[in-house]
Amino acid sequence: MSNPYVTTYTQFTHPSGFRWIHARQPWAKTFAAELSFRAGWLEEPAADAGITHLMEHLLFRVNERRERELSRGGLNLNGATDVERTSFSAGGRSSDLPQAIEFLLSMMARQEILTEHIEQELNVLRHEMALHGETPYDIQRRRIIGGIVGDRRYKRPPKMKFRRLARKSPEDLARFHGRWFGPSNGSLVVVSNSAPEIITELIDSALGAAALARTLEDSTPSPIPPISQLVMKPLEMPATTVMVLYYYRPLNLFPLTAIAMLADALAGGSHSYFFERLRQREQMGYAVNGGFWRLCDASILAFEAVVGRRHAFSALREMNDIIEDVRERSLSAEEFDFARRRLIGRFDGLEDHPATLVQFLAGESFYASGDEPVTPECYRREINGLTSETFSEISTEIFKPERRVTAILGPLDPFVRWRVRRLEKARVR
């Protein structure tokens, strides 16, 4: 007897280049959907900084009446603008799926933008920026990553040019919308109990033959040049952040799950050795956290420790010791199996909630370019296919000195600064 609680995945591509992924869960009583465009503040001209965020707001403003009707009916609608993409999401009862898909796809249609809409949304954005502005730490961290990926645009603070945007005519914004928010630049992810044919009919009806717009050309990212550097920035912060970053390109240079296992190990969870080191770090008043970032066609393995101003040196030395231990020491079969089971558990619960699964699929589809969707099962297969020998090979490769950037942000004593420089010089040798 087949298991009725199995999610089936299907991926489609429209002739215009528009791509959508459908995850069918027959038992689900709710749905979740996300429409994404490869349009973020990274692609904006410097003179028009903030125009993508403004467009996100305008699309809701232009469709305000329909949005209110759907929201009163129980739909949850939202939008967000990030570094590389702008997304619109919807969630609610399964019976409301057709109206939600219709509303999301309407974001790609020609919009009747009025001057009063621009003025209203610029005022909203002024309040938004005042409440959620970047801290000095955020700015410095972004500039460091921008230096790693070799993209000067990422170093530029995303400050909105309100005066410039206020002079934009509705026609200017309509042209911007047509260029970046068309079908050839978009993708849709849906998790529901509906048959994929229903989604296909809705998309074909919304796009039609007129949607044969230009398809954006794929660009092959250039390799990141070797970088090994130390960055120390004094900032007015209550604590000091010590960061160790390792980067690589392209995205599939290493198995992503192996990288996640490295982050998990360094954060203190893989085996008894790290558990003991974690307890020692907690007693000293700080903890090391591992993370895996994907940005600008590059992957970054990051480790951070937030410490007092006098503990930056000891934190960095501790991180160096643990990284060196992982790079040179092979995990035993028992230790590796524990780490593998722990990692698989992170993907087991993704399919339990439509909203969580949509976020996962939308993030994976943004970077993937194949004909098949990247699903939690893809990660499970990759994890089960890893061996401790493969893990050791990847550890040796990714922790090469030329892939590393060390950064210390925040208050720092002069003597600690001198000791950190000596430690980094000795490590490079």
BADREN-10401 format. One line per field, with one value per residue (C-alpha): residue number from 1; residue in one letter; x, y, z. Coordinates in steps of 0.1 Angstrom, whole numbers, plus 2048, in hexadecimal, padded with zeros to 3 digits. Layout:
% BADREN-10401
num	[NUM_...] .
residu	[A_...] .
x	[X_...] .
y	[Y_...] .
z	[Z_...] .
This chain:
% BADREN-10401
num	[1_2_3_4_5_6_7_8_9_10_11_12_13_14_15_16_17_18_19_20_21_22_23_24_25_26_27_28_29_30_31_32_33_34_35_36_37_38_39_40_41_42_43_44_45_46_47_48_49_50_51_52_53_54_55_56_57_58_59_60_61_62_63_64_65_66_67_68_69_70_71_72_73_74_75_76_77_78_79_80_81_82_83_84_85_86_87_88_89_90_91_92_93_94_95_96_97_98_99_100_101_102_103_104_105_106_107_108_109_110_111_112_113_114_115_116_117_118_119_120_121_122_123_124_125_126_127_128_129_130_131_132_133_134_135_136_137_138_139_140_141_142_143_144_145_146_147_148_149_150_151_152_153_154_155_156_157_158_159_160_161_162_163_164_165_166_167_168_169_170_171_172_173_174_175_176_177_178_179_180_181_182_183_184_185_186_187_188_189_190_191_192_193_194_195_196_197_198_199_200_201_202_203_204_205_206_207_208_209_210_211_212_213_214_215_216_217_218_219_220_221_222_223_224_225_226_227_228_229_230_231_232_233_234_235_236_237_238_239_240_241_242_243_244_245_246_247_248_249_250_251_252_253_254_255_256_257_258_259_260_261_262_263_264_265_266_267_268_269_270_271_272_273_274_275_276_277_278_279_280_281_282_283_284_285_286_287_288_289_290_291_292_293_294_295_296_297_298_299_300_301_302_303_304_305_306_307_308_309_310_311_312_313_314_315_316_317_318_319_320_321_322_323_324_325_326_327_328_329_330_331_332_333_334_335_336_337_338_339_340_341_342_343_344_345_346_347_348_349_350_351_352_353_354_355_356_357_358_359_360_361_362_363_364_365_366_367_368_369_370_371_372_373_374_375_376_377_378_379_380_381_382_383_384_385_386_387_388_389_390_391_392_393_394_395_396_397_398_399_400_401_402_403_404_405_406_407_408_409_410_411_412_413_414_415_416_417_418_419_420_421_422_423_424_425_426_427_428_429] .
residu	[M_S_N_P_Y_V_T_T_Y_T_Q_F_T_H_P_S_G_F_R_W_I_H_A_R_Q_P_W_A_K_T_F_A_A_E_L_S_F_R_A_G_W_L_E_E_P_A_A_D_A_G_I_T_H_L_M_E_H_L_L_F_R_V_N_E_R_R_E_R_E_L_S_R_G_G_L_N_L_N_G_A_T_D_V_E_R_T_S_F_S_A_G_G_R_S_S_D_L_P_Q_A_I_E_F_L_L_S_M_M_A_R_Q_E_I_L_T_E_H_I_E_Q_E_L_N_V_L_R_H_E_M_A_L_H_G_E_T_P_Y_D_I_Q_R_R_R_I_I_G_G_I_V_G_D_R_R_Y_K_R_P_P_K_M_K_F_R_R_L_A_R_K_S_P_E_D_L_A_R_F_H_G_R_W_F_G_P_S_N_G_S_L_V_V_V_S_N_S_A_P_E_I_I_T_E_L_I_D_S_A_L_G_A_A_A_L_A_R_T_L_E_D_S_T_P_S_P_I_P_P_I_S_Q_L_V_M_K_P_L_E_M_P_A_T_T_V_M_V_L_Y_Y_Y_R_P_L_N_L_F_P_L_T_A_I_A_M_L_A_D_A_L_A_G_G_S_H_S_Y_F_F_E_R_L_R_Q_R_E_Q_M_G_Y_A_V_N_G_G_F_W_R_L_C_D_A_S_I_L_A_F_E_A_V_V_G_R_R_H_A_F_S_A_L_R_E_M_N_D_I_I_E_D_V_R_E_R_S_L_S_A_E_E_F_D_F_A_R_R_R_L_I_G_R_F_D_G_L_E_D_H_P_A_T_L_V_Q_F_L_A_G_E_S_F_Y_A_S_G_D_E_P_V_T_P_E_C_Y_R_R_E_I_N_G_L_T_S_E_T_F_S_E_I_S_T_E_I_F_K_P_E_R_R_V_T_A_I_L_G_P_L_D_P_F_V_R_W_R_V_R_R_L_E_K_A_R_V_R] .
x	[800_80F_814_7FA_80F_829_830_834_847_843_856_84A_858_843_84F_855_86F_858_85E_847_84A_82C_82E_80E_803_7E1_7DB_7E2_7C5_7D9_7F0_80E_81C_839_840_864_876_89B_899_8AA_8BC_8DC_8D1_8C5_8D8_8E9_8D6_8B4_8BC_89C_888_883_875_85F_852_849_834_824_818_805_7F8_7EC_7D9_7CE_7A9_7AE_7C7_7AF_793_7AA_7B8_794_78D_7AA_7C8_7E9_7FC_81E_83C_861_880_8A2_8C5_8BF_899_877_85C_836_826_803_7F5_7D3_7B8_7BB_79A_7A9_7C7_7B9_7B3_7D5_7E8_7D4_7DE_803_804_7F4_814_823_807_809_803_7F0_807_7FD_812_7FE_807_82C_829_816_82E_84D_83E_839_85C_86A_85A_866_88A_889_87E_894_8B4_8D5_8ED_912_918_900_911_934_92A_91A_939_94F_939_938_95E_95E_946_957_937_93A_915_911_928_911_8F9_8D5_8CA_8AB_8AE_88D_890_89A_87E_865_86D_866_848_82F_83C_860_854_83F_85E_871_855_854_879_87D_85B_851_84C_86F_87E_866_85F_842_841_820_81A_7F5_7DE_7D4_7DE_7FA_7E4_7CF_7EE_7F8_7D6_7D7_7FA_7F2_7D3_7E7_805_7F7_809_810_829_844_85C_881_893_8AF_8D1_8E3_904_920_92F_954_96A_971_996_9AA_9A4_9B4_9AF_9AA_990_98D_974_96E_949_933_924_91D_932_94C_943_95E_957_969_95D_966_958_956_946_933_917_91B_940_939_91B_906_8FD_922_927_909_919_939_925_913_933_944_925_92B_912_922_935_941_961_94C_933_950_95E_93B_938_95A_950_930_943_959_93A_937_92B_935_919_91D_909_907_8FF_8F9_8FB_906_90C_925_923_931_937_936_93E_937_93E_930_948_953_96D_98A_980_984_9A6_99D_97D_991_9AB_990_97F_9A1_9A7_985_988_9AA_99D_981_998_9B2_99E_988_967_961_944_92F_936_92E_90E_902_909_8F7_8D8_8D7_8D9_8BE_8A7_8A9_898_87F_866_867_849_833_829_822_830_851_854_84C_868_880_876_877_89A_8A7_896_8A6_8C8_8C0_8BF_8B7_897_88F_886_89D_889_890_893_8B0_8C3_8BB_8C9_8E8_8ED_8E9_902_91D_939_952_96D_95A_954_97A_983_96A_977_99B_991_979_98F_9AC_9BC_9B5_990_98F_986_989_975_972_957_951_964_988_9A4_9C5_9D8_9BE_9C0_9E6_9E2_9C8_9DF_9FB_9E4_9D8_9FC_A06_9E8_9F0_A14] .
y	[800_822_83D_858_871_876_897_896_8B1_8BE_8D9_8EB_906_91D_927_94A_93C_93E_920_912_8F5_8E3_8CD_8B9_8AE_89D_89F_8C4_8DB_8FB_907_91E_92F_946_95A_965_97C_980_9A4_9B2_9D1_9C1_9C6_9EA_A07_A1B_A3A_A27_A15_A08_A06_9E0_9E4_A00_9EA_9CF_9E8_9F6_9D4_9D0_9F4_9F1_9D0_9DD_9D7_9B3_9AD_9B9_9A3_984_98D_991_96E_95F_961_96B_980_98F_99C_9A0_9AF_99F_9A3_98E_988_997_97E_97E_963_956_93D_931_917_8FF_90B_92E_922_92E_951_953_947_95F_97C_972_96F_991_9A0_998_9AA_9CE_9E4_A05_A19_A3C_A59_A58_A33_A3C_A58_A42_A25_A3B_A48_A24_A1B_A39_A2C_A09_A14_A28_A09_9EF_A01_9EF_9EF_9F6_9D0_9C8_9E0_9D3_9AF_9B5_9C7_9AA_992_9A9_9A8_983_97E_99A_9AE_9D3_9D7_9C2_9DA_9F7_9FF_9FA_A1D_A28_A47_A55_A76_A65_A4B_A67_A75_A54_A55_A39_A31_A2D_A14_A02_9FC_9F0_9D8_9CB_9C4_9B3_9A6_993_96E_968_974_962_941_933_919_90A_8F0_8E4_8C6_8D0_8BD_8CE_8D1_8EB_900_8FC_909_927_930_92B_940_95C_95C_950_955_97A_96F_966_981_980_964_970_962_94C_95A_944_953_95A_948_95A_964_956_96D_969_987_995_9B1_9C3_9E0_9F3_9F8_A06_9E4_9D5_9B6_9AB_993_97B_96D_952_94E_934_939_926_928_919_90E_8E9_8E7_8D3_8BF_8D9_8C0_8B9_8DF_8DF_8C3_8D7_8F4_8DD_8CE_8EF_8FC_8E0_8C4_8A8_893_891_8A5_8C3_8BF_8C3_8E1_8F1_8ED_8FE_91B_920_923_93E_952_94E_934_92D_92B_91C_927_921_93E_93F_961_970_94D_946_930_93B_925_93D_93A_956_95B_979_980_99C_9B4_9A2_97F_984_974_955_951_952_93A_922_924_91E_8FF_8F0_8F7_8E7_8C9_8C4_8C8_8AF_896_87B_874_851_83D_842_868_86C_858_86D_88D_87F_875_897_8A9_893_89D_8C1_8B8_89F_8B9_8D0_8BF_8C2_8E6_8F5_917_908_8F2_910_924_907_900_925_929_90A_912_935_926_905_904_8E0_8D0_8BF_8D1_8D0_8BF_8B3_890_89C_8A7_886_872_888_884_85E_85D_86E_85C_866_865_87D_894_894_89D_8BA_8C6_8C7_8DA_8F4_8FE_909_92A_93C_937_948_96B_974_992_9A1_9BC_9D1_9DE_9D0_9D7_9E1_9C5_9AB_9BA_9B5_991_98A_997_980_962_967_96C_94C_939_945_939] .
z	[800_7F6_80F_80B_81D_802_7F1_7CC_7B9_796_784_765_74E_739_716_724_73C_75A_771_78B_7A4_7B3_7D2_7D6_7F9_7F6_81B_81F_829_823_807_803_7E4_7DD_7BD_7B9_7A1_79C_7A5_7C5_7CF_7C2_79E_7A3_794_7AF_7A6_7AA_7CB_7DA_7BA_7BE_7E2_7D6_7BA_7D3_7E6_7C7_7BB_7DA_7D9_7B5_7BE_7E0_7DC_7D1_7ED_807_7FA_7FB_81E_82C_81E_832_81B_828_80E_812_7FE_804_7F3_7F8_7EB_7CC_7C9_7CF_7DA_7E0_7F6_7FD_815_820_81C_7FF_7F0_7EC_7D7_7B5_7C1_7D1_7B2_79D_7B4_7B4_78E_78A_797_775_761_755_773_774_78B_795_7A2_7C3_7C8_7C5_7DF_7F7_7F6_7F9_81A_826_81C_82F_84F_847_843_863_876_866_85C_85A_877_873_878_85C_844_84C_849_827_81B_825_812_7F4_7F4_7F5_7D8_7C4_7BF_7C7_7C5_7E4_7F8_7F0_80C_800_809_7F6_7DF_7EA_7D8_7B8_7BA_7C1_79F_78D_777_775_753_761_77B_761_74C_76A_772_74F_74F_771_77B_75B_757_749_76A_782_793_7A7_7C2_7CE_7EA_7EA_7E7_7C4_7A4_791_773_785_78C_767_75B_772_766_741_745_756_73F_71D_6FC_704_71F_707_714_713_726_73B_731_749_754_760_77F_77E_798_7B8_7BA_7D8_7F6_818_82D_850_855_876_879_89A_89E_8BA_8C5_8E7_8DD_8C4_8A7_89B_878_864_840_826_803_7E2_7C0_7AD_7C4_7BD_7C3_7E2_7EE_801_81C_823_828_840_853_856_864_87C_888_88E_8A1_8BA_8B1_89E_8B7_8DB_8D4_8C8_8E4_8FD_8EB_8EA_910_914_8FD_910_931_921_919_8F3_8DA_8B6_89C_879_85B_835_81E_7F9_7E8_7C7_7B8_7D4_7F3_814_833_851_875_88E_8B3_8C7_8E4_8FB_8EE_900_8F5_8CF_8CF_8E3_8CE_8AD_8BA_8C5_8A3_892_8A7_8A0_87B_87A_88D_874_857_862_877_867_878_884_875_894_895_870_873_890_87C_85D_871_882_860_850_86C_860_83F_84D_85A_83C_82B_84A_844_822_82B_836_817_800_80F_80B_7E6_7DD_7EB_7D9_7B8_7B8_7B5_7A3_77D_776_768_789_7AA_7C7_7E3_806_7F9_7E3_802_814_7F7_7F6_81C_81B_7FE_812_823_83E_824_80D_82B_833_80F_80E_830_823_803_811_82E_818_824_803_808_82A_836_85B_868_88A_88E_8AD_8CA_8CD_8E5_8D4_8E4_8D8_8B6_8B5_8C1_8A6_88B_897_899_875_868_879_86A_847_84A] .
